[in-house]
Amino acid sequence: MSLLVVGMSHRTAPVPLLERAAVGSEELPGVLHELLRSDNVSEVLVLSTCNRVEVYAEVDRFHGGLQDTSTVLARRCGLDVPSLGEHLYVHYEDAAVLHLFSVAAGLDSMVVGESQILGQLRAAYVTAAQLDAVNRGLHELCQQALRVGKRVQTETGIDRTGASVVSVALQEASRTLGPLTGRRALVVGAGSMGALSATTLLRAGVAELTVVNRTPERARRLAEQLGAAEGFPVVRGVGLEDLPAALVRADVVVGCTGSVGVVVPAALVEAALPARAGRPLVLLDLALPRDIEGAASALPGVHYLDLAALQEPAARTGAHDGVERARRLVAEEAAGQ
């Protein structure tokens, strides 16, 4: 068996296509089982994040494995395989191992050096293991990749100098609002990205933070944890029914759910504008698929940024001394396999 990687990312595909390919947590078991039912795939995990969708598979034949994985991805995107192929990258055997290690180290991220990808890879591996989609081959390789990613962080420090996508988004928000200190923020989503967004906002000095989630209990639990951890009392967790009122109060909104489909329609944003009395509103959509309807960007006083708009400022954060050292370390680790 040999490792095959088939995927697309912010480097190769537009955001709308990545949205269609994205695999939510509820869909993941079905996608993994579909891949395992194909003729040439014996083990598989799927890594789906805000700027990449990748299939890591142990296959017995390169061409057969490529056809099987590409077919599943093409079906999700509503395209034929040749059309989708223009946006895919493919790595095999040694090159596939090098790619996996680079991903784990944050070297292939939109913000080079960001450390969240390591947790996302770990979660993808754990889910695949729980569903019996990985055996000895991918199990050992994923363990090695997680070790390499941690080693890169420890020995090069790029996770400390490389900002997260959330930090980059908030820097862009500051261009419109000025310093975020004293502002009111709204986070839509209470998962890992929601927690990261909320923590980053609190550390930026916002005066009030509201977390909205489909499950109010989950939003309240995160709010309580954040309030205790950050020593910050004005943190609330509410359900989606409170979203209209939260939009009236907020200066900056971060959309970061794992939902499929729009959570914040443009009409809802528009309905909040009269009560805002002309105060500017920054909408940061970090979800894939997108949470906030793009038509909101045309509304007066609304400033909308999605992942596509953040690619250029994110790329500027990747220039620091640790990157080349990290690349050499990853290459050495991959060569030793």
Secondary structure as GFF3:
##gff-version 3
##sequence-region A 1 337
A	DSSP	beta_strand	2	9	.	.	.	ID=ss1
A	DSSP	alpha_helix	15	21	.	.	.	ID=ss2
A	DSSP	alpha_helix	28	36	.	.	.	ID=ss3
A	DSSP	beta_strand	41	49	.	.	.	ID=ss4
A	DSSP	beta_strand	52	59	.	.	.	ID=ss5
A	DSSP	alpha_helix	62	77	.	.	.	ID=ss6
A	DSSP	alpha_helix	81	85	.	.	.	ID=ss7
A	DSSP	beta_strand	89	92	.	.	.	ID=ss8
A	DSSP	alpha_helix	94	104	.	.	.	ID=ss9
A	DSSP	alpha_helix	116	130	.	.	.	ID=ss10
A	DSSP	alpha_helix	136	156	.	.	.	ID=ss11
A	DSSP	alpha_helix	158	161	.	.	.	ID=ss12
A	DSSP	alpha_helix	165	177	.	.	.	ID=ss13
A	DSSP	beta_strand	184	188	.	.	.	ID=ss14
A	DSSP	alpha_helix	192	203	.	.	.	ID=ss15
A	DSSP	beta_strand	208	213	.	.	.	ID=ss16
A	DSSP	alpha_helix	216	230	.	.	.	ID=ss17
A	DSSP	beta_strand	235	239	.	.	.	ID=ss18
A	DSSP	three_ten_helix	240	242	.	.	.	ID=ss19
A	DSSP	alpha_helix	243	249	.	.	.	ID=ss20
A	DSSP	beta_strand	252	255	.	.	.	ID=ss21
A	DSSP	alpha_helix	266	276	.	.	.	ID=ss22
A	DSSP	beta_strand	281	285	.	.	.	ID=ss23
A	DSSP	three_ten_helix	294	298	.	.	.	ID=ss24
A	DSSP	beta_strand	302	305	.	.	.	ID=ss25
A	DSSP	alpha_helix	307	316	.	.	.	ID=ss26
A	DSSP	alpha_helix	322	335	.	.	.	ID=ss27
###
